[in-house]
Amino acid sequence: MNIITCSAVSRDKSFIITADKGENSMIIQWDAQTGDPIRTFQSKSPQGYKALDISSDNKFIALISWQPHHALWIYSLEGTQDMPIIMSEISHEKLVDQF
């Protein structure tokens, strides 16, 4: 079982996104009223995630993965696609760890 390392609440407070760290990490969208899982996204980061946020229009989630290779992952909340739509590696020299 992995520990949840980051979470965010949608602007309209209708759902929550959580992500965890470790092997077989998960990204889950939860109903904020019932606490029930709505959707699970396929994690492509081998070690999970250290930060996430939801776009102000509730259409996308952005995640930063843990080392050894930090990357930015973007997932769409529209439709049924559970795979990232964008992945971009981040140079370690440009990444400032604020956690």
N, CA, C and O atoms as CSV, one atom per row, in Angstrom:
chain,resi,resn,atom,element,x,y,z
A,1,MET,N,N,0.837,-1.169,0.000
A,1,MET,CA,C,0.000,0.000,0.000
A,1,MET,C,C,0.889,1.243,0.000
A,1,MET,O,O,1.835,1.331,0.783
A,2,ASN,N,N,0.591,2.192,-0.868
A,2,ASN,CA,C,1.356,3.426,-0.983
A,2,ASN,C,C,0.720,4.554,-0.177
A,2,ASN,O,O,-0.475,4.527,0.118
A,3,ILE,N,N,1.524,5.530,0.169
A,3,ILE,CA,C,1.067,6.705,0.913
A,3,ILE,C,C,0.689,7.803,-0.073
A,3,ILE,O,O,1.439,8.082,-1.008
A,4,ILE,N,N,-0.475,8.431,0.132
A,4,ILE,CA,C,-0.880,9.563,-0.699
A,4,ILE,C,C,0.097,10.703,-0.442
A,4,ILE,O,O,0.316,11.094,0.705
A,5,THR,N,N,0.684,11.234,-1.512
A,5,THR,CA,C,1.682,12.289,-1.381
A,5,THR,C,C,1.188,13.646,-1.857
A,5,THR,O,O,1.806,14.667,-1.556
A,6,CYS,N,N,0.073,13.673,-2.605
A,6,CYS,CA,C,-0.437,14.953,-3.071
A,6,CYS,C,C,-1.925,14.833,-3.382
A,6,CYS,O,O,-2.433,13.759,-3.706
A,7,SER,N,N,-2.603,15.972,-3.270
A,7,SER,CA,C,-4.036,16.002,-3.544
A,7,SER,C,C,-4.440,17.420,-3.920
A,7,SER,O,O,-3.729,18.384,-3.634
A,8,ALA,N,N,-5.599,17.528,-4.569
A,8,ALA,CA,C,-6.146,18.839,-4.924
A,8,ALA,C,C,-7.660,18.704,-5.018
A,8,ALA,O,O,-8.192,17.641,-5.334
A,9,VAL,N,N,-8.338,19.818,-4.733
A,9,VAL,CA,C,-9.793,19.873,-4.806
A,9,VAL,C,C,-10.172,20.737,-6.001
A,9,VAL,O,O,-9.567,21.783,-6.236
A,10,SER,N,N,-11.180,20.295,-6.759
A,10,SER,CA,C,-11.627,21.078,-7.919
A,10,SER,C,C,-12.163,22.433,-7.463
A,10,SER,O,O,-12.620,22.588,-6.330
A,11,ARG,N,N,-12.101,23.386,-8.347
A,11,ARG,CA,C,-12.544,24.748,-8.031
A,11,ARG,C,C,-13.994,24.774,-7.541
A,11,ARG,O,O,-14.329,25.540,-6.638
A,12,ASP,N,N,-14.860,23.934,-8.136
A,12,ASP,CA,C,-16.271,23.897,-7.728
A,12,ASP,C,C,-16.507,22.939,-6.554
A,12,ASP,O,O,-17.646,22.728,-6.136
A,13,LYS,N,N,-15.433,22.370,-6.033
A,13,LYS,CA,C,-15.453,21.464,-4.879
A,13,LYS,C,C,-16.289,20.198,-5.098
A,13,LYS,O,O,-16.779,19.605,-4.137
A,14,SER,N,N,-16.449,19.787,-6.351
A,14,SER,CA,C,-17.233,18.591,-6.638
A,14,SER,C,C,-16.400,17.311,-6.600
A,14,SER,O,O,-16.939,16.224,-6.397
A,15,PHE,N,N,-15.079,17.440,-6.797
A,15,PHE,CA,C,-14.239,16.242,-6.771
A,15,PHE,C,C,-12.851,16.562,-6.223
A,15,PHE,O,O,-12.434,17.717,-6.145
A,16,ILE,N,N,-12.158,15.495,-5.850
A,16,ILE,CA,C,-10.801,15.561,-5.307
A,16,ILE,C,C,-9.948,14.611,-6.133
A,16,ILE,O,O,-10.408,13.540,-6.528
A,17,ILE,N,N,-8.704,15.006,-6.394
A,17,ILE,CA,C,-7.732,14.123,-7.051
A,17,ILE,C,C,-6.640,13.807,-6.043
A,17,ILE,O,O,-6.140,14.702,-5.362
A,18,THR,N,N,-6.264,12.520,-5.945
A,18,THR,CA,C,-5.131,12.127,-5.107
A,18,THR,C,C,-4.141,11.331,-5.952
A,18,THR,O,O,-4.508,10.686,-6.935
A,19,ALA,N,N,-2.887,11.396,-5.543
A,19,ALA,CA,C,-1.840,10.582,-6.179
A,19,ALA,C,C,-0.896,10.130,-5.075
A,19,ALA,O,O,-0.802,10.763,-4.024
A,20,ASP,N,N,-0.201,9.033,-5.324
A,20,ASP,CA,C,0.684,8.492,-4.297
A,20,ASP,C,C,2.085,8.241,-4.831
A,20,ASP,O,O,2.373,8.465,-6.006
A,21,LYS,N,N,2.948,7.771,-3.940
A,21,LYS,CA,C,4.351,7.521,-4.257
A,21,LYS,C,C,4.639,6.044,-4.058
A,21,LYS,O,O,4.137,5.423,-3.121
A,22,GLY,N,N,5.455,5.485,-4.951
A,22,GLY,CA,C,5.873,4.099,-4.818
A,22,GLY,C,C,5.523,3.287,-6.048
A,22,GLY,O,O,4.922,3.793,-6.996
A,23,GLU,N,N,5.906,2.022,-6.018
A,23,GLU,CA,C,5.593,1.129,-7.130
A,23,GLU,C,C,4.083,0.977,-7.252
A,23,GLU,O,O,3.364,0.997,-6.253
A,24,ASN,N,N,3.614,0.826,-8.481
A,24,ASN,CA,C,2.186,0.684,-8.754
A,24,ASN,C,C,1.375,1.857,-8.205
A,24,ASN,O,O,0.287,1.675,-7.658
A,25,SER,N,N,1.924,3.062,-8.359
A,25,SER,CA,C,1.231,4.243,-7.859
A,25,SER,C,C,-0.084,4.453,-8.601
A,25,SER,O,O,-0.293,3.939,-9.700
A,26,MET,N,N,-0.969,5.228,-7.961
A,26,MET,CA,C,-2.293,5.454,-8.522
A,26,MET,C,C,-2.649,6.938,-8.509
A,26,MET,O,O,-2.186,7.700,-7.660
A,27,ILE,N,N,-3.480,7.323,-9.466
A,27,ILE,CA,C,-4.081,8.655,-9.523
A,27,ILE,C,C,-5.588,8.403,-9.509
A,27,ILE,O,O,-6.113,7.720,-10.388
A,28,ILE,N,N,-6.283,8.952,-8.512
A,28,ILE,CA,C,-7.708,8.661,-8.370
A,28,ILE,C,C,-8.504,9.964,-8.274
A,28,ILE,O,O,-8.107,10.902,-7.583
A,29,GLN,N,N,-9.623,9.997,-8.975
A,29,GLN,CA,C,-10.588,11.090,-8.867
A,29,GLN,C,C,-11.700,10.602,-7.934
A,29,GLN,O,O,-12.266,9.530,-8.145
A,30,TRP,N,N,-12.011,11.401,-6.896
A,30,TRP,CA,C,-12.995,11.030,-5.882
A,30,TRP,C,C,-14.173,12.003,-5.901
A,30,TRP,O,O,-13.989,13.192,-6.161
A,31,ASP,N,N,-15.353,11.517,-5.635
A,31,ASP,CA,C,-16.525,12.375,-5.444
A,31,ASP,C,C,-16.372,13.055,-4.080
A,31,ASP,O,O,-16.234,12.371,-3.065
A,32,ALA,N,N,-16.393,14.384,-4.043
A,32,ALA,CA,C,-16.155,15.113,-2.803
A,32,ALA,C,C,-17.305,14.955,-1.805
A,32,ALA,O,O,-17.085,15.084,-0.601
A,33,GLN,N,N,-18.496,14.687,-2.264
A,33,GLN,CA,C,-19.650,14.535,-1.369
A,33,GLN,C,C,-19.718,13.148,-0.737
A,33,GLN,O,O,-19.960,13.020,0.463
A,34,THR,N,N,-19.506,12.115,-1.541
A,34,THR,CA,C,-19.684,10.742,-1.048
A,34,THR,C,C,-18.384,10.063,-0.629
A,34,THR,O,O,-18.398,9.116,0.158
A,35,GLY,N,N,-17.255,10.554,-1.160
A,35,GLY,CA,C,-15.972,9.901,-0.904
A,35,GLY,C,C,-15.736,8.684,-1.772
A,35,GLY,O,O,-14.755,7.965,-1.581
A,36,ASP,N,N,-16.620,8.445,-2.722
A,36,ASP,CA,C,-16.486,7.300,-3.620
A,36,ASP,C,C,-15.521,7.611,-4.766
A,36,ASP,O,O,-15.482,8.740,-5.254
A,37,PRO,N,N,-14.742,6.613,-5.197
A,37,PRO,CA,C,-13.883,6.838,-6.365
A,37,PRO,C,C,-14.743,6.983,-7.622
A,37,PRO,O,O,-15.698,6.232,-7.822
A,38,ILE,N,N,-14.391,7.960,-8.465
A,38,ILE,CA,C,-15.097,8.197,-9.720
A,38,ILE,C,C,-14.334,7.565,-10.875
A,38,ILE,O,O,-14.917,6.974,-11.784
A,39,ARG,N,N,-13.009,7.707,-10.815
A,39,ARG,CA,C,-12.175,7.318,-11.955
A,39,ARG,C,C,-10.748,7.083,-11.482
A,39,ARG,O,O,-10.263,7.769,-10.582
A,40,THR,N,N,-10.084,6.117,-12.089
A,40,THR,CA,C,-8.674,5.865,-11.829
A,40,THR,C,C,-7.908,6.089,-13.122
A,40,THR,O,O,-8.287,5.585,-14.179
A,41,PHE,N,N,-6.829,6.846,-13.024
A,41,PHE,CA,C,-5.983,7.116,-14.186
A,41,PHE,C,C,-4.784,6.189,-14.144
A,41,PHE,O,O,-4.266,5.885,-13.070
A,42,GLN,N,N,-4.346,5.745,-15.294
A,42,GLN,CA,C,-3.202,4.853,-15.383
A,42,GLN,C,C,-1.919,5.639,-15.097
A,42,GLN,O,O,-1.567,6.557,-15.838
A,43,SER,N,N,-1.233,5.272,-14.025
A,43,SER,CA,C,0.011,5.944,-13.662
A,43,SER,C,C,1.132,5.467,-14.573
A,43,SER,O,O,1.317,4.264,-14.758
A,44,LYS,N,N,1.871,6.397,-15.137
A,44,LYS,CA,C,2.998,6.057,-15.998
A,44,LYS,C,C,4.338,6.390,-15.340
A,44,LYS,O,O,5.392,6.142,-15.925
A,45,SER,N,N,4.306,6.947,-14.136
A,45,SER,CA,C,5.536,7.276,-13.425
A,45,SER,C,C,5.963,6.070,-12.595
A,45,SER,O,O,5.160,5.559,-11.814
A,46,PRO,N,N,7.204,5.598,-12.739
A,46,PRO,CA,C,7.633,4.397,-12.019
A,46,PRO,C,C,7.669,4.549,-10.499
A,46,PRO,O,O,7.555,3.556,-9.780
A,47,GLN,N,N,7.825,5.777,-10.001
A,47,GLN,CA,C,7.901,5.983,-8.550
A,47,GLN,C,C,6.767,6.838,-7.993
A,47,GLN,O,O,6.788,7.180,-6.811
A,48,GLY,N,N,5.785,7.189,-8.807
A,48,GLY,CA,C,4.659,7.961,-8.309
A,48,GLY,C,C,4.876,9.459,-8.445
A,48,GLY,O,O,5.687,9.913,-9.252
A,49,TYR,N,N,4.129,10.231,-7.634
A,49,TYR,CA,C,4.041,11.683,-7.845
A,49,TYR,C,C,4.306,12.459,-6.564
A,49,TYR,O,O,4.027,11.985,-5.462
A,50,LYS,N,N,4.852,13.667,-6.729
A,50,LYS,CA,C,5.157,14.509,-5.582
A,50,LYS,C,C,4.297,15.749,-5.525
A,50,LYS,O,O,4.225,16.386,-4.474
A,51,ALA,N,N,3.636,16.122,-6.621
A,51,ALA,CA,C,2.776,17.317,-6.621
A,51,ALA,C,C,1.743,17.184,-7.728
A,51,ALA,O,O,1.988,16.553,-8.756
A,52,LEU,N,N,0.577,17.795,-7.496
A,52,LEU,CA,C,-0.446,17.816,-8.538
A,52,LEU,C,C,-1.299,19.061,-8.379
A,52,LEU,O,O,-1.334,19.680,-7.316
A,53,ASP,N,N,-1.989,19.415,-9.459
A,53,ASP,CA,C,-2.951,20.511,-9.423
A,53,ASP,C,C,-3.999,20.261,-10.497
A,53,ASP,O,O,-3.774,19.510,-11.446
A,54,ILE,N,N,-5.142,20.899,-10.329
A,54,ILE,CA,C,-6.259,20.804,-11.265
A,54,ILE,C,C,-6.390,22.146,-11.957
A,54,ILE,O,O,-6.313,23.186,-11.303
A,55,SER,N,N,-6.588,22.145,-13.271
A,55,SER,CA,C,-6.755,23.406,-13.995
A,55,SER,C,C,-7.999,24.130,-13.491
A,55,SER,O,O,-8.932,23.501,-12.993
A,56,SER,N,N,-8.006,25.451,-13.622
A,56,SER,CA,C,-9.119,26.252,-13.098
A,56,SER,C,C,-10.443,25.946,-13.786
A,56,SER,O,O,-11.503,26.213,-13.219
A,57,ASP,N,N,-10.405,25.392,-14.995
A,57,ASP,CA,C,-11.632,25.017,-15.705
A,57,ASP,C,C,-12.024,23.553,-15.458
A,57,ASP,O,O,-12.963,23.051,-16.076
A,58,ASN,N,N,-11.305,22.867,-14.554
A,58,ASN,CA,C,-11.560,21.462,-14.197
A,58,ASN,C,C,-11.441,20.498,-15.378
A,58,ASN,O,O,-12.076,19.443,-15.378
A,59,LYS,N,N,-10.632,20.850,-16.388
A,59,LYS,CA,C,-10.492,19.990,-17.563
A,59,LYS,C,C,-9.230,19.128,-17.550
A,59,LYS,O,O,-9.159,18.123,-18.257
A,60,PHE,N,N,-8.233,19.514,-16.749
A,60,PHE,CA,C,-6.943,18.819,-16.769
A,60,PHE,C,C,-6.378,18.687,-15.361
A,60,PHE,O,O,-6.691,19.478,-14.471
A,61,ILE,N,N,-5.533,17.666,-15.177
A,61,ILE,CA,C,-4.710,17.586,-13.978
A,61,ILE,C,C,-3.248,17.545,-14.424
A,61,ILE,O,O,-2.904,16.923,-15.429
A,62,ALA,N,N,-2.411,18.212,-13.663
A,62,ALA,CA,C,-0.970,18.234,-13.914
A,62,ALA,C,C,-0.281,17.624,-12.709
A,62,ALA,O,O,-0.617,17.940,-11.568
A,63,LEU,N,N,0.687,16.744,-12.962
A,63,LEU,CA,C,1.415,16.077,-11.889
A,63,LEU,C,C,2.915,16.162,-12.138
A,63,LEU,O,O,3.361,16.154,-13.286
A,64,ILE,N,N,3.683,16.242,-11.072
A,64,ILE,CA,C,5.143,16.166,-11.124
A,64,ILE,C,C,5.542,14.840,-10.487
A,64,ILE,O,O,5.132,14.530,-9.369
A,65,SER,N,N,6.344,14.060,-11.207
A,65,SER,CA,C,6.738,12.741,-10.710
A,65,SER,C,C,7.975,12.824,-9.823
A,65,SER,O,O,8.731,13.795,-9.868
A,66,TRP,N,N,8.161,11.775,-9.013
A,66,TRP,CA,C,9.333,11.653,-8.149
A,66,TRP,C,C,10.555,11.274,-8.984
A,66,TRP,O,O,10.449,10.926,-10.160
A,67,GLN,N,N,11.713,11.353,-8.337
A,67,GLN,CA,C,12.950,10.917,-8.974
A,67,GLN,C,C,12.863,9.433,-9.244
A,67,GLN,O,O,12.002,8.782,-8.653
A,68,PRO,N,N,13.675,8.859,-10.075
A,68,PRO,CA,C,14.936,9.403,-10.558
A,68,PRO,C,C,14.791,10.382,-11.719
A,68,PRO,O,O,15.717,11.157,-11.961
A,69,HIS,N,N,13.702,10.384,-12.431
A,69,HIS,CA,C,13.533,11.305,-13.557
A,69,HIS,C,C,12.257,12.098,-13.356
A,69,HIS,O,O,11.157,11.598,-13.587
A,70,HIS,N,N,12.417,13.361,-12.914
A,70,HIS,CA,C,11.241,14.208,-12.749
A,70,HIS,C,C,10.621,14.469,-14.113
A,70,HIS,O,O,11.320,14.665,-15.108
A,71,ALA,N,N,9.304,14.467,-14.137
A,71,ALA,CA,C,8.587,14.741,-15.374
A,71,ALA,C,C,7.263,15.407,-15.035
A,71,ALA,O,O,6.723,15.233,-13.942
A,72,LEU,N,N,6.755,16.167,-15.983
A,72,LEU,CA,C,5.438,16.767,-15.884
A,72,LEU,C,C,4.482,15.887,-16.680
A,72,LEU,O,O,4.738,15.576,-17.844
A,73,TRP,N,N,3.393,15.491,-16.057
A,73,TRP,CA,C,2.378,14.639,-16.688
A,73,TRP,C,C,1.074,15.416,-16.714
A,73,TRP,O,O,0.682,15.988,-15.696
A,74,ILE,N,N,0.389,15.450,-17.856
A,74,ILE,CA,C,-0.911,16.103,-17.984
A,74,ILE,C,C,-1.935,15.044,-18.386
A,74,ILE,O,O,-1.731,14.292,-19.339
A,75,TYR,N,N,-3.024,15.002,-17.653
A,75,TYR,CA,C,-4.142,14.103,-17.950
A,75,TYR,C,C,-5.386,14.943,-18.212
A,75,TYR,O,O,-5.571,15.995,-17.599
A,76,SER,N,N,-6.233,14.483,-19.117
A,76,SER,CA,C,-7.499,15.150,-19.396
A,76,SER,C,C,-8.581,14.561,-18.493
A,76,SER,O,O,-8.655,13.348,-18.300
A,77,LEU,N,N,-9.411,15.435,-17.947
A,77,LEU,CA,C,-10.542,14.980,-17.150
A,77,LEU,C,C,-11.801,14.829,-18.001
A,77,LEU,O,O,-12.837,14.380,-17.512
A,78,GLU,N,N,-11.708,15.203,-19.266
A,78,GLU,CA,C,-12.842,15.071,-20.175
A,78,GLU,C,C,-12.724,13.747,-20.927
A,78,GLU,O,O,-11.617,13.298,-21.224
A,79,GLY,N,N,-13.834,13.139,-21.227
A,79,GLY,CA,C,-13.809,11.865,-21.948
A,79,GLY,C,C,-13.448,10.713,-21.039
A,79,GLY,O,O,-13.546,10.811,-19.816
A,80,THR,N,N,-13.031,9.624,-21.649
A,80,THR,CA,C,-12.737,8.402,-20.884
A,80,THR,C,C,-11.273,7.985,-20.940
A,80,THR,O,O,-10.908,6.943,-20.395
A,81,GLN,N,N,-10.439,8.772,-21.581
A,81,GLN,CA,C,-9.009,8.471,-21.691
A,81,GLN,C,C,-8.374,8.442,-20.307
A,81,GLN,O,O,-8.494,9.416,-19.565
A,82,ASP,N,N,-7.705,7.357,-19.940
A,82,ASP,CA,C,-7.053,7.275,-18.633
A,82,ASP,C,C,-5.531,7.369,-18.725
A,82,ASP,O,O,-4.831,7.205,-17.726
A,83,MET,N,N,-5.026,7.634,-19.930
A,83,MET,CA,C,-3.589,7.763,-20.166
A,83,MET,C,C,-3.220,9.250,-20.217
A,83,MET,O,O,-4.065,10.082,-20.549
A,84,PRO,N,N,-1.966,9.595,-19.890
A,84,PRO,CA,C,-1.561,10.999,-19.981
A,84,PRO,C,C,-1.606,11.482,-21.428
A,84,PRO,O,O,-1.301,10.735,-22.358
A,85,ILE,N,N,-1.994,12.749,-21.601
A,85,ILE,CA,C,-2.008,13.326,-22.945
A,85,ILE,C,C,-0.688,14.034,-23.250
A,85,ILE,O,O,-0.352,14.259,-24.412
A,86,ILE,N,N,0.065,14.388,-22.189
A,86,ILE,CA,C,1.371,15.039,-22.348
A,86,ILE,C,C,2.305,14.522,-21.264
A,86,ILE,O,O,1.898,14.348,-20.115
A,87,MET,N,N,3.570,14.275,-21.635
A,87,MET,CA,C,4.618,13.966,-20.672
A,87,MET,C,C,5.864,14.691,-21.124
A,87,MET,O,O,6.271,14.588,-22.281
A,88,SER,N,N,6.471,15.429,-20.204
A,88,SER,CA,C,7.679,16.165,-20.535
A,88,SER,C,C,8.666,16.049,-19.385
A,88,SER,O,O,8.342,16.391,-18.248
A,89,GLU,N,N,9.878,15.564,-19.679
A,89,GLU,CA,C,10.898,15.477,-18.633
A,89,GLU,C,C,11.348,16.870,-18.221
A,89,GLU,O,O,11.358,17.799,-19.028
A,90,ILE,N,N,11.721,16.999,-16.945
A,90,ILE,CA,C,12.136,18.281,-16.388
A,90,ILE,C,C,13.613,18.197,-16.034
A,90,ILE,O,O,14.048,17.257,-15.369
A,91,SER,N,N,14.374,19.177,-16.477
A,91,SER,CA,C,15.794,19.240,-16.145
A,91,SER,C,C,15.955,19.424,-14.641
A,91,SER,O,O,15.301,20.280,-14.044
A,92,HIS,N,N,16.823,18.625,-14.027
A,92,HIS,CA,C,17.049,18.729,-12.588
A,92,HIS,C,C,17.580,20.097,-12.188
A,92,HIS,O,O,17.321,20.550,-11.072
A,93,GLU,N,N,18.306,20.757,-13.057
A,93,GLU,CA,C,18.838,22.078,-12.746
A,93,GLU,C,C,17.726,23.117,-12.647
A,93,GLU,O,O,17.880,24.119,-11.949
A,94,LYS,N,N,16.618,22.892,-13.330
A,94,LYS,CA,C,15.516,23.853,-13.333
A,94,LYS,C,C,14.438,23.537,-12.296
A,94,LYS,O,O,13.552,24.357,-12.052
A,95,LEU,N,N,14.509,22.374,-11.695
A,95,LEU,CA,C,13.505,21.970,-10.728
A,95,LEU,C,C,13.915,22.405,-9.330
A,95,LEU,O,O,14.981,22.029,-8.844
A,96,VAL,N,N,13.081,23.186,-8.698
A,96,VAL,CA,C,13.351,23.642,-7.341
A,96,VAL,C,C,12.397,22.884,-6.413
A,96,VAL,O,O,11.177,23.016,-6.518
A,97,ASP,N,N,12.962,22.102,-5.519
A,97,ASP,CA,C,12.147,21.303,-4.611
A,97,ASP,C,C,11.692,22.176,-3.446
A,97,ASP,O,O,12.506,22.591,-2.621
A,98,GLN,N,N,10.398,22.451,-3.379
A,98,GLN,CA,C,9.850,23.305,-2.338
A,98,GLN,C,C,9.050,22.525,-1.312
A,98,GLN,O,O,8.323,23.119,-0.516
A,99,PHE,N,N,9.170,21.216,-1.318
A,99,PHE,CA,C,8.365,20.414,-0.412
A,99,PHE,C,C,9.171,19.962,0.779
A,99,PHE,O,O,8.647,19.271,1.652
